[in-house]
Amino acid sequence: MNEEISFILDACKEAMDDAITHLEKEFVKIRAGKATPAMLSSVMVDYYGSSTPLNQVANVNTPDARTITATPWEKAMLSEIEKAIMNSNLGFNPMSNGECIIINVPPLTEERRRDLAKQAKAEAEHAKVGVRNARQESNKDIRGLDDASEDLKANAEADVQELTDKYTKKIDAFLEAKEGEIMKV
């Protein structure tokens, strides 16, 4: 019987870990002033009729803190990559020098920093929703156990709530760190 409860708790913990992992990936996409190749991770290039991630058709680097370069493996892809970056709504203005695409990352304005902080808050809230959904699922599974005593069920639900509180605090800490990074000039 205890095995079922520990299985439910493990599944809950795994779902909450997934929410944290997703949050970390989303936070990497939110730029905080310094150029990173991850800023272009959402850019999809039309590669001979199929939509392909930029990092699969070009080498993306950051030679310095304010510049991103994308060097295509095929010279014919230069204009497609440039078009994809412009259409991605990232606020970048790519320039081609015939060899590669150069993107100068402008310093963030105060208004843009606030927008990015709002975006980070929204992503953190999505992660919290994921954690709460995991809690709800686990509690439903615990209540559905027929051969468990009421005390065991109550203890298991308390453990699930403890996990929820722990992961919510983790999300808040990640958000606080990201907001500090974004608002730092």
PyMOL CGO cylinders between C-alpha atoms (Angstrom):
from pymol import cmd
from pymol.cgo import CYLINDER

trace = [
    CYLINDER, 0.00, 0.00, 0.00, 2.78, 2.41, 0.94, 0.3, 1, 1, 1, 1, 1, 1,
    CYLINDER, 2.78, 2.41, 0.94, 4.29, 1.72, -2.49, 0.3, 1, 1, 1, 1, 1, 1,
    CYLINDER, 4.29, 1.72, -2.49, 1.30, 3.29, -4.22, 0.3, 1, 1, 1, 1, 1, 1,
    CYLINDER, 1.30, 3.29, -4.22, 1.60, 6.47, -2.17, 0.3, 1, 1, 1, 1, 1, 1,
    CYLINDER, 1.60, 6.47, -2.17, 5.35, 6.71, -2.71, 0.3, 1, 1, 1, 1, 1, 1,
    CYLINDER, 5.35, 6.71, -2.71, 4.78, 6.18, -6.45, 0.3, 1, 1, 1, 1, 1, 1,
    CYLINDER, 4.78, 6.18, -6.45, 2.21, 9.02, -6.48, 0.3, 1, 1, 1, 1, 1, 1,
    CYLINDER, 2.21, 9.02, -6.48, 4.63, 11.27, -4.55, 0.3, 1, 1, 1, 1, 1, 1,
    CYLINDER, 4.63, 11.27, -4.55, 7.48, 10.44, -6.96, 0.3, 1, 1, 1, 1, 1, 1,
    CYLINDER, 7.48, 10.44, -6.96, 5.27, 11.23, -9.97, 0.3, 1, 1, 1, 1, 1, 1,
    CYLINDER, 5.27, 11.23, -9.97, 4.26, 14.52, -8.32, 0.3, 1, 1, 1, 1, 1, 1,
    CYLINDER, 4.26, 14.52, -8.32, 7.90, 15.46, -7.67, 0.3, 1, 1, 1, 1, 1, 1,
    CYLINDER, 7.90, 15.46, -7.67, 8.82, 14.60, -11.26, 0.3, 1, 1, 1, 1, 1, 1,
    CYLINDER, 8.82, 14.60, -11.26, 6.00, 16.77, -12.65, 0.3, 1, 1, 1, 1, 1, 1,
    CYLINDER, 6.00, 16.77, -12.65, 7.10, 19.67, -10.43, 0.3, 1, 1, 1, 1, 1, 1,
    CYLINDER, 7.10, 19.67, -10.43, 10.73, 19.20, -11.55, 0.3, 1, 1, 1, 1, 1, 1,
    CYLINDER, 10.73, 19.20, -11.55, 9.52, 19.39, -15.15, 0.3, 1, 1, 1, 1, 1, 1,
    CYLINDER, 9.52, 19.39, -15.15, 7.79, 22.71, -14.40, 0.3, 1, 1, 1, 1, 1, 1,
    CYLINDER, 7.79, 22.71, -14.40, 11.07, 24.10, -12.97, 0.3, 1, 1, 1, 1, 1, 1,
    CYLINDER, 11.07, 24.10, -12.97, 13.08, 22.81, -15.96, 0.3, 1, 1, 1, 1, 1, 1,
    CYLINDER, 13.08, 22.81, -15.96, 10.64, 24.43, -18.37, 0.3, 1, 1, 1, 1, 1, 1,
    CYLINDER, 10.64, 24.43, -18.37, 10.84, 27.70, -16.43, 0.3, 1, 1, 1, 1, 1, 1,
    CYLINDER, 10.84, 27.70, -16.43, 14.66, 27.67, -16.66, 0.3, 1, 1, 1, 1, 1, 1,
    CYLINDER, 14.66, 27.67, -16.66, 14.47, 27.15, -20.44, 0.3, 1, 1, 1, 1, 1, 1,
    CYLINDER, 14.47, 27.15, -20.44, 12.01, 30.01, -20.82, 0.3, 1, 1, 1, 1, 1, 1,
    CYLINDER, 12.01, 30.01, -20.82, 14.14, 32.31, -18.65, 0.3, 1, 1, 1, 1, 1, 1,
    CYLINDER, 14.14, 32.31, -18.65, 17.16, 31.65, -20.89, 0.3, 1, 1, 1, 1, 1, 1,
    CYLINDER, 17.16, 31.65, -20.89, 15.15, 33.04, -23.82, 0.3, 1, 1, 1, 1, 1, 1,
    CYLINDER, 15.15, 33.04, -23.82, 14.42, 36.29, -21.96, 0.3, 1, 1, 1, 1, 1, 1,
    CYLINDER, 14.42, 36.29, -21.96, 17.43, 38.45, -22.56, 0.3, 1, 1, 1, 1, 1, 1,
    CYLINDER, 17.43, 38.45, -22.56, 18.94, 40.48, -19.77, 0.3, 1, 1, 1, 1, 1, 1,
    CYLINDER, 18.94, 40.48, -19.77, 21.24, 42.86, -21.63, 0.3, 1, 1, 1, 1, 1, 1,
    CYLINDER, 21.24, 42.86, -21.63, 23.99, 40.42, -22.57, 0.3, 1, 1, 1, 1, 1, 1,
    CYLINDER, 23.99, 40.42, -22.57, 23.91, 38.67, -25.95, 0.3, 1, 1, 1, 1, 1, 1,
    CYLINDER, 23.91, 38.67, -25.95, 23.56, 34.88, -25.91, 0.3, 1, 1, 1, 1, 1, 1,
    CYLINDER, 23.56, 34.88, -25.91, 22.95, 32.35, -28.71, 0.3, 1, 1, 1, 1, 1, 1,
    CYLINDER, 22.95, 32.35, -28.71, 19.82, 31.23, -26.81, 0.3, 1, 1, 1, 1, 1, 1,
    CYLINDER, 19.82, 31.23, -26.81, 18.19, 34.54, -27.78, 0.3, 1, 1, 1, 1, 1, 1,
    CYLINDER, 18.19, 34.54, -27.78, 17.77, 33.14, -31.29, 0.3, 1, 1, 1, 1, 1, 1,
    CYLINDER, 17.77, 33.14, -31.29, 16.60, 29.67, -30.18, 0.3, 1, 1, 1, 1, 1, 1,
    CYLINDER, 16.60, 29.67, -30.18, 13.01, 30.40, -31.21, 0.3, 1, 1, 1, 1, 1, 1,
    CYLINDER, 13.01, 30.40, -31.21, 13.96, 31.52, -34.76, 0.3, 1, 1, 1, 1, 1, 1,
    CYLINDER, 13.96, 31.52, -34.76, 12.75, 29.11, -37.45, 0.3, 1, 1, 1, 1, 1, 1,
    CYLINDER, 12.75, 29.11, -37.45, 14.29, 29.31, -40.93, 0.3, 1, 1, 1, 1, 1, 1,
    CYLINDER, 14.29, 29.31, -40.93, 12.61, 28.19, -44.16, 0.3, 1, 1, 1, 1, 1, 1,
    CYLINDER, 12.61, 28.19, -44.16, 15.15, 25.56, -45.19, 0.3, 1, 1, 1, 1, 1, 1,
    CYLINDER, 15.15, 25.56, -45.19, 14.15, 24.30, -48.64, 0.3, 1, 1, 1, 1, 1, 1,
    CYLINDER, 14.15, 24.30, -48.64, 10.46, 24.30, -47.78, 0.3, 1, 1, 1, 1, 1, 1,
    CYLINDER, 10.46, 24.30, -47.78, 10.62, 23.02, -44.21, 0.3, 1, 1, 1, 1, 1, 1,
    CYLINDER, 10.62, 23.02, -44.21, 10.71, 25.10, -41.04, 0.3, 1, 1, 1, 1, 1, 1,
    CYLINDER, 10.71, 25.10, -41.04, 14.04, 24.39, -39.31, 0.3, 1, 1, 1, 1, 1, 1,
    CYLINDER, 14.04, 24.39, -39.31, 15.57, 25.86, -36.13, 0.3, 1, 1, 1, 1, 1, 1,
    CYLINDER, 15.57, 25.86, -36.13, 18.29, 28.42, -36.85, 0.3, 1, 1, 1, 1, 1, 1,
    CYLINDER, 18.29, 28.42, -36.85, 20.96, 26.46, -34.97, 0.3, 1, 1, 1, 1, 1, 1,
    CYLINDER, 20.96, 26.46, -34.97, 20.48, 23.57, -37.44, 0.3, 1, 1, 1, 1, 1, 1,
    CYLINDER, 20.48, 23.57, -37.44, 21.31, 25.67, -40.51, 0.3, 1, 1, 1, 1, 1, 1,
    CYLINDER, 21.31, 25.67, -40.51, 23.92, 28.03, -39.08, 0.3, 1, 1, 1, 1, 1, 1,
    CYLINDER, 23.92, 28.03, -39.08, 26.59, 28.35, -36.44, 0.3, 1, 1, 1, 1, 1, 1,
    CYLINDER, 26.59, 28.35, -36.44, 25.37, 30.89, -33.85, 0.3, 1, 1, 1, 1, 1, 1,
    CYLINDER, 25.37, 30.89, -33.85, 28.04, 32.64, -31.73, 0.3, 1, 1, 1, 1, 1, 1,
    CYLINDER, 28.04, 32.64, -31.73, 28.52, 35.67, -29.50, 0.3, 1, 1, 1, 1, 1, 1,
    CYLINDER, 28.52, 35.67, -29.50, 31.90, 37.27, -30.22, 0.3, 1, 1, 1, 1, 1, 1,
    CYLINDER, 31.90, 37.27, -30.22, 31.25, 39.90, -27.53, 0.3, 1, 1, 1, 1, 1, 1,
    CYLINDER, 31.25, 39.90, -27.53, 28.55, 40.94, -25.04, 0.3, 1, 1, 1, 1, 1, 1,
    CYLINDER, 28.55, 40.94, -25.04, 26.64, 43.07, -27.59, 0.3, 1, 1, 1, 1, 1, 1,
    CYLINDER, 26.64, 43.07, -27.59, 26.93, 41.02, -30.80, 0.3, 1, 1, 1, 1, 1, 1,
    CYLINDER, 26.93, 41.02, -30.80, 25.48, 37.76, -32.11, 0.3, 1, 1, 1, 1, 1, 1,
    CYLINDER, 25.48, 37.76, -32.11, 26.71, 36.21, -35.36, 0.3, 1, 1, 1, 1, 1, 1,
    CYLINDER, 26.71, 36.21, -35.36, 24.99, 33.50, -37.38, 0.3, 1, 1, 1, 1, 1, 1,
    CYLINDER, 24.99, 33.50, -37.38, 27.25, 31.88, -39.99, 0.3, 1, 1, 1, 1, 1, 1,
    CYLINDER, 27.25, 31.88, -39.99, 25.21, 29.66, -42.33, 0.3, 1, 1, 1, 1, 1, 1,
    CYLINDER, 25.21, 29.66, -42.33, 26.62, 26.36, -43.51, 0.3, 1, 1, 1, 1, 1, 1,
    CYLINDER, 26.62, 26.36, -43.51, 25.32, 27.20, -47.00, 0.3, 1, 1, 1, 1, 1, 1,
    CYLINDER, 25.32, 27.20, -47.00, 25.86, 30.71, -48.37, 0.3, 1, 1, 1, 1, 1, 1,
    CYLINDER, 25.86, 30.71, -48.37, 22.50, 30.50, -50.16, 0.3, 1, 1, 1, 1, 1, 1,
    CYLINDER, 22.50, 30.50, -50.16, 20.76, 30.54, -46.77, 0.3, 1, 1, 1, 1, 1, 1,
    CYLINDER, 20.76, 30.54, -46.77, 22.00, 34.07, -45.82, 0.3, 1, 1, 1, 1, 1, 1,
    CYLINDER, 22.00, 34.07, -45.82, 18.88, 35.89, -47.03, 0.3, 1, 1, 1, 1, 1, 1,
    CYLINDER, 18.88, 35.89, -47.03, 16.52, 33.24, -45.56, 0.3, 1, 1, 1, 1, 1, 1,
    CYLINDER, 16.52, 33.24, -45.56, 18.19, 33.51, -42.15, 0.3, 1, 1, 1, 1, 1, 1,
    CYLINDER, 18.19, 33.51, -42.15, 18.08, 37.31, -42.27, 0.3, 1, 1, 1, 1, 1, 1,
    CYLINDER, 18.08, 37.31, -42.27, 14.37, 37.21, -43.17, 0.3, 1, 1, 1, 1, 1, 1,
    CYLINDER, 14.37, 37.21, -43.17, 13.61, 34.68, -40.39, 0.3, 1, 1, 1, 1, 1, 1,
    CYLINDER, 13.61, 34.68, -40.39, 15.34, 36.84, -37.75, 0.3, 1, 1, 1, 1, 1, 1,
    CYLINDER, 15.34, 36.84, -37.75, 13.41, 39.94, -38.89, 0.3, 1, 1, 1, 1, 1, 1,
    CYLINDER, 13.41, 39.94, -38.89, 10.09, 38.04, -38.84, 0.3, 1, 1, 1, 1, 1, 1,
    CYLINDER, 10.09, 38.04, -38.84, 10.71, 36.55, -35.39, 0.3, 1, 1, 1, 1, 1, 1,
    CYLINDER, 10.71, 36.55, -35.39, 9.61, 39.74, -33.55, 0.3, 1, 1, 1, 1, 1, 1,
    CYLINDER, 9.61, 39.74, -33.55, 12.67, 39.71, -31.30, 0.3, 1, 1, 1, 1, 1, 1,
    CYLINDER, 12.67, 39.71, -31.30, 13.41, 43.36, -32.00, 0.3, 1, 1, 1, 1, 1, 1,
    CYLINDER, 13.41, 43.36, -32.00, 16.71, 42.67, -33.76, 0.3, 1, 1, 1, 1, 1, 1,
    CYLINDER, 16.71, 42.67, -33.76, 17.94, 44.26, -36.98, 0.3, 1, 1, 1, 1, 1, 1,
    CYLINDER, 17.94, 44.26, -36.98, 20.22, 41.72, -38.70, 0.3, 1, 1, 1, 1, 1, 1,
    CYLINDER, 20.22, 41.72, -38.70, 22.91, 42.81, -41.16, 0.3, 1, 1, 1, 1, 1, 1,
    CYLINDER, 22.91, 42.81, -41.16, 24.66, 40.60, -43.69, 0.3, 1, 1, 1, 1, 1, 1,
    CYLINDER, 24.66, 40.60, -43.69, 28.29, 41.01, -44.71, 0.3, 1, 1, 1, 1, 1, 1,
    CYLINDER, 28.29, 41.01, -44.71, 28.17, 38.30, -47.38, 0.3, 1, 1, 1, 1, 1, 1,
    CYLINDER, 28.17, 38.30, -47.38, 29.71, 35.70, -45.05, 0.3, 1, 1, 1, 1, 1, 1,
    CYLINDER, 29.71, 35.70, -45.05, 27.47, 35.81, -41.99, 0.3, 1, 1, 1, 1, 1, 1,
    CYLINDER, 27.47, 35.81, -41.99, 24.59, 37.62, -40.30, 0.3, 1, 1, 1, 1, 1, 1,
    CYLINDER, 24.59, 37.62, -40.30, 25.62, 40.13, -37.64, 0.3, 1, 1, 1, 1, 1, 1,
    CYLINDER, 25.62, 40.13, -37.64, 23.15, 41.24, -35.00, 0.3, 1, 1, 1, 1, 1, 1,
    CYLINDER, 23.15, 41.24, -35.00, 23.97, 44.15, -32.71, 0.3, 1, 1, 1, 1, 1, 1,
    CYLINDER, 23.97, 44.15, -32.71, 22.04, 43.71, -29.47, 0.3, 1, 1, 1, 1, 1, 1,
    CYLINDER, 22.04, 43.71, -29.47, 20.95, 47.17, -28.37, 0.3, 1, 1, 1, 1, 1, 1,
    CYLINDER, 20.95, 47.17, -28.37, 21.10, 48.08, -24.69, 0.3, 1, 1, 1, 1, 1, 1,
    CYLINDER, 21.10, 48.08, -24.69, 17.74, 47.67, -22.99, 0.3, 1, 1, 1, 1, 1, 1,
    CYLINDER, 17.74, 47.67, -22.99, 15.59, 50.72, -22.30, 0.3, 1, 1, 1, 1, 1, 1,
    CYLINDER, 15.59, 50.72, -22.30, 13.83, 51.07, -18.95, 0.3, 1, 1, 1, 1, 1, 1,
    CYLINDER, 13.83, 51.07, -18.95, 10.47, 50.35, -20.59, 0.3, 1, 1, 1, 1, 1, 1,
    CYLINDER, 10.47, 50.35, -20.59, 11.82, 47.22, -22.30, 0.3, 1, 1, 1, 1, 1, 1,
    CYLINDER, 11.82, 47.22, -22.30, 13.30, 46.03, -18.99, 0.3, 1, 1, 1, 1, 1, 1,
    CYLINDER, 13.30, 46.03, -18.99, 9.88, 46.36, -17.35, 0.3, 1, 1, 1, 1, 1, 1,
    CYLINDER, 9.88, 46.36, -17.35, 8.28, 44.44, -20.23, 0.3, 1, 1, 1, 1, 1, 1,
    CYLINDER, 8.28, 44.44, -20.23, 10.85, 41.67, -19.88, 0.3, 1, 1, 1, 1, 1, 1,
    CYLINDER, 10.85, 41.67, -19.88, 10.27, 41.56, -16.11, 0.3, 1, 1, 1, 1, 1, 1,
    CYLINDER, 10.27, 41.56, -16.11, 6.52, 41.18, -16.78, 0.3, 1, 1, 1, 1, 1, 1,
    CYLINDER, 6.52, 41.18, -16.78, 7.28, 38.39, -19.23, 0.3, 1, 1, 1, 1, 1, 1,
    CYLINDER, 7.28, 38.39, -19.23, 9.45, 36.66, -16.60, 0.3, 1, 1, 1, 1, 1, 1,
    CYLINDER, 9.45, 36.66, -16.60, 6.61, 36.99, -14.04, 0.3, 1, 1, 1, 1, 1, 1,
    CYLINDER, 6.61, 36.99, -14.04, 4.18, 35.44, -16.53, 0.3, 1, 1, 1, 1, 1, 1,
    CYLINDER, 4.18, 35.44, -16.53, 6.53, 32.50, -17.13, 0.3, 1, 1, 1, 1, 1, 1,
    CYLINDER, 6.53, 32.50, -17.13, 6.95, 32.03, -13.37, 0.3, 1, 1, 1, 1, 1, 1,
    CYLINDER, 6.95, 32.03, -13.37, 3.18, 32.02, -12.97, 0.3, 1, 1, 1, 1, 1, 1,
    CYLINDER, 3.18, 32.02, -12.97, 2.90, 29.34, -15.70, 0.3, 1, 1, 1, 1, 1, 1,
    CYLINDER, 2.90, 29.34, -15.70, 5.40, 27.24, -13.76, 0.3, 1, 1, 1, 1, 1, 1,
    CYLINDER, 5.40, 27.24, -13.76, 3.39, 27.72, -10.55, 0.3, 1, 1, 1, 1, 1, 1,
    CYLINDER, 3.39, 27.72, -10.55, 0.26, 26.59, -12.40, 0.3, 1, 1, 1, 1, 1, 1,
    CYLINDER, 0.26, 26.59, -12.40, 2.16, 23.47, -13.47, 0.3, 1, 1, 1, 1, 1, 1,
    CYLINDER, 2.16, 23.47, -13.47, 3.15, 22.80, -9.86, 0.3, 1, 1, 1, 1, 1, 1,
    CYLINDER, 3.15, 22.80, -9.86, -0.42, 23.30, -8.65, 0.3, 1, 1, 1, 1, 1, 1,
    CYLINDER, -0.42, 23.30, -8.65, -1.74, 21.00, -11.38, 0.3, 1, 1, 1, 1, 1, 1,
    CYLINDER, -1.74, 21.00, -11.38, 0.72, 18.32, -10.24, 0.3, 1, 1, 1, 1, 1, 1,
    CYLINDER, 0.72, 18.32, -10.24, -0.54, 18.79, -6.66, 0.3, 1, 1, 1, 1, 1, 1,
    CYLINDER, -0.54, 18.79, -6.66, -4.17, 18.50, -7.79, 0.3, 1, 1, 1, 1, 1, 1,
    CYLINDER, -4.17, 18.50, -7.79, -3.46, 15.33, -9.80, 0.3, 1, 1, 1, 1, 1, 1,
    CYLINDER, -3.46, 15.33, -9.80, -1.58, 13.73, -6.91, 0.3, 1, 1, 1, 1, 1, 1,
    CYLINDER, -1.58, 13.73, -6.91, -4.27, 14.56, -4.37, 0.3, 1, 1, 1, 1, 1, 1,
    CYLINDER, -4.27, 14.56, -4.37, -6.91, 13.12, -6.69, 0.3, 1, 1, 1, 1, 1, 1,
    CYLINDER, -6.91, 13.12, -6.69, -4.87, 9.91, -7.05, 0.3, 1, 1, 1, 1, 1, 1,
    CYLINDER, -4.87, 9.91, -7.05, -4.37, 9.70, -3.27, 0.3, 1, 1, 1, 1, 1, 1,
    CYLINDER, -4.37, 9.70, -3.27, -8.10, 10.13, -2.60, 0.3, 1, 1, 1, 1, 1, 1,
    CYLINDER, -8.10, 10.13, -2.60, -8.80, 7.42, -5.18, 0.3, 1, 1, 1, 1, 1, 1,
    CYLINDER, -8.80, 7.42, -5.18, -6.83, 4.78, -3.25, 0.3, 1, 1, 1, 1, 1, 1,
    CYLINDER, -6.83, 4.78, -3.25, -9.35, 2.27, -1.88, 0.3, 1, 1, 1, 1, 1, 1,
    CYLINDER, -9.35, 2.27, -1.88, -7.15, 0.23, 0.43, 0.3, 1, 1, 1, 1, 1, 1,
    CYLINDER, -7.15, 0.23, 0.43, -5.47, 3.14, 2.28, 0.3, 1, 1, 1, 1, 1, 1,
    CYLINDER, -5.47, 3.14, 2.28, -6.51, 4.39, 5.70, 0.3, 1, 1, 1, 1, 1, 1,
    CYLINDER, -6.51, 4.39, 5.70, -7.71, 7.95, 6.12, 0.3, 1, 1, 1, 1, 1, 1,
    CYLINDER, -7.71, 7.95, 6.12, -4.60, 8.78, 8.16, 0.3, 1, 1, 1, 1, 1, 1,
    CYLINDER, -4.60, 8.78, 8.16, -2.28, 7.55, 5.41, 0.3, 1, 1, 1, 1, 1, 1,
    CYLINDER, -2.28, 7.55, 5.41, -4.18, 9.59, 2.84, 0.3, 1, 1, 1, 1, 1, 1,
    CYLINDER, -4.18, 9.59, 2.84, -4.04, 12.72, 5.03, 0.3, 1, 1, 1, 1, 1, 1,
    CYLINDER, -4.04, 12.72, 5.03, -0.29, 12.29, 5.59, 0.3, 1, 1, 1, 1, 1, 1,
    CYLINDER, -0.29, 12.29, 5.59, 0.30, 11.79, 1.86, 0.3, 1, 1, 1, 1, 1, 1,
    CYLINDER, 0.30, 11.79, 1.86, -1.71, 14.92, 1.03, 0.3, 1, 1, 1, 1, 1, 1,
    CYLINDER, -1.71, 14.92, 1.03, 0.35, 16.85, 3.59, 0.3, 1, 1, 1, 1, 1, 1,
    CYLINDER, 0.35, 16.85, 3.59, 3.52, 15.58, 1.88, 0.3, 1, 1, 1, 1, 1, 1,
    CYLINDER, 3.52, 15.58, 1.88, 2.18, 16.75, -1.50, 0.3, 1, 1, 1, 1, 1, 1,
    CYLINDER, 2.18, 16.75, -1.50, 1.43, 20.19, -0.02, 0.3, 1, 1, 1, 1, 1, 1,
    CYLINDER, 1.43, 20.19, -0.02, 4.97, 20.31, 1.41, 0.3, 1, 1, 1, 1, 1, 1,
    CYLINDER, 4.97, 20.31, 1.41, 6.37, 19.56, -2.06, 0.3, 1, 1, 1, 1, 1, 1,
    CYLINDER, 6.37, 19.56, -2.06, 4.14, 22.25, -3.56, 0.3, 1, 1, 1, 1, 1, 1,
    CYLINDER, 4.14, 22.25, -3.56, 5.36, 24.86, -1.07, 0.3, 1, 1, 1, 1, 1, 1,
    CYLINDER, 5.36, 24.86, -1.07, 8.99, 23.89, -1.68, 0.3, 1, 1, 1, 1, 1, 1,
    CYLINDER, 8.99, 23.89, -1.68, 8.69, 24.19, -5.46, 0.3, 1, 1, 1, 1, 1, 1,
    CYLINDER, 8.69, 24.19, -5.46, 6.72, 27.44, -5.26, 0.3, 1, 1, 1, 1, 1, 1,
    CYLINDER, 6.72, 27.44, -5.26, 9.56, 28.93, -3.19, 0.3, 1, 1, 1, 1, 1, 1,
    CYLINDER, 9.56, 28.93, -3.19, 12.07, 27.71, -5.79, 0.3, 1, 1, 1, 1, 1, 1,
    CYLINDER, 12.07, 27.71, -5.79, 10.08, 29.40, -8.56, 0.3, 1, 1, 1, 1, 1, 1,
    CYLINDER, 10.08, 29.40, -8.56, 9.91, 32.64, -6.55, 0.3, 1, 1, 1, 1, 1, 1,
    CYLINDER, 9.91, 32.64, -6.55, 13.69, 32.52, -6.01, 0.3, 1, 1, 1, 1, 1, 1,
    CYLINDER, 13.69, 32.52, -6.01, 14.31, 31.98, -9.75, 0.3, 1, 1, 1, 1, 1, 1,
    CYLINDER, 14.31, 31.98, -9.75, 11.98, 34.87, -10.59, 0.3, 1, 1, 1, 1, 1, 1,
    CYLINDER, 11.98, 34.87, -10.59, 13.66, 37.19, -8.09, 0.3, 1, 1, 1, 1, 1, 1,
    CYLINDER, 13.66, 37.19, -8.09, 17.09, 36.37, -9.53, 0.3, 1, 1, 1, 1, 1, 1,
    CYLINDER, 17.09, 36.37, -9.53, 15.89, 36.85, -13.12, 0.3, 1, 1, 1, 1, 1, 1,
    CYLINDER, 15.89, 36.85, -13.12, 14.18, 40.16, -12.33, 0.3, 1, 1, 1, 1, 1, 1,
    CYLINDER, 14.18, 40.16, -12.33, 17.37, 41.38, -10.65, 0.3, 1, 1, 1, 1, 1, 1,
    CYLINDER, 17.37, 41.38, -10.65, 19.34, 40.37, -13.75, 0.3, 1, 1, 1, 1, 1, 1,
    CYLINDER, 19.34, 40.37, -13.75, 16.88, 42.12, -16.08, 0.3, 1, 1, 1, 1, 1, 1,
    CYLINDER, 16.88, 42.12, -16.08, 16.64, 45.36, -14.10, 0.3, 1, 1, 1, 1, 1, 1,
    CYLINDER, 16.64, 45.36, -14.10, 20.41, 45.66, -13.57, 0.3, 1, 1, 1, 1, 1, 1,
    CYLINDER, 20.41, 45.66, -13.57, 21.76, 48.36, -15.87, 0.3, 1, 1, 1, 1, 1, 1,
]
cmd.load_cgo(trace, "trace")
